[in-house]
Amino acid sequence: MVSPSGITWRYRRDMAMTLRPGPDEEAALERLAHRWRVSKQQAALRAIREQDERLGEDLLEVSDQLAERYAEALDRLGSL
């Protein structure tokens, strides 16, 4: 990418990310950290991992439901 000043830069994966939660998110993060007995950083990372897993599971569940619902049509399409 090119910055407004014309300098080319790329996002580096090894750079730290600064997270600036608002007051509500900060309070929620503190509650999670307290509940899980970990630092706020560890709580944020755990919450991200858990949500990512949950979304992946939801996608597989929906995919299975659709495959079951449209099994006959998918079989017919597969035989064309």
QUIVENFEN-V841846 format. One line per field, one symbol per residue. ss: DSSP state (H for helix, E for strand, C for the rest). Layout:
ss = ???
This chain:
ss = CECCCCCECCCCCCCCCCCCCCHHHHHHHHHHHHHHCCCHHHHHHHHHHHHHHHHHHHHHHHHHHHHHHCHHHHHHHHCC
